[in-house]
Amino acid sequence: LLDKRSISLSETPKTKSEALDRIIDLMVASGKINDREAYREQVYAREEESTTGIGEGIAIPHGKCDAVTKPGLAAMVVKDGVEFDALDGQPVTLMFLIAAPNTKDNVHLDVLSKLSVLMMDLMQLPTTAVAATADAAATVDAAAQCRLMMEAAAAITN
């Protein structure tokens, strides 16, 4: 599900829509979307229903439509955070985008469930406890986020 072309560790979008468009571009780069605009419309329509900013700096937007040729996952670290209308009101620094084909099975719900469990595990980690400076904290956090992305990919594909 997670392709190296669909991962970015240093994005700097200024708005929610810039963040969504950038992670959609990452998904398109993975080759799992055959119509970018149709998929984008679906992701934005879902976001209008209610925010996918779940809190703790995490957002998990998703879209299920005919433009998706294969299930996919994109991951993006937002370096300085971006306002996302998250449930806790905090900026989003880590985004996962789920793409699911328009089929009877709800693969996106399975992926969402597994990601949510992994997110809860990440929130338990004291990733900044050993960091002595702000730069070290950023490095530790980025390393933890990278590890999480790889664990999520492994968990979802198994």
Secondary structure by P-SEA (a helix, b strand, c coil): cccccccccbbbbccaaaaaaaaaaaaaaacccccaaaaaaaaaaaaaaccccccccbbbbbcccccccccbbbbbbccccccccccccccccbbbbbbbcccccaaaaaaaaaaaaaaaaaaacccccccccaaaaaaaaaaaaaaaaaaaaaaaac
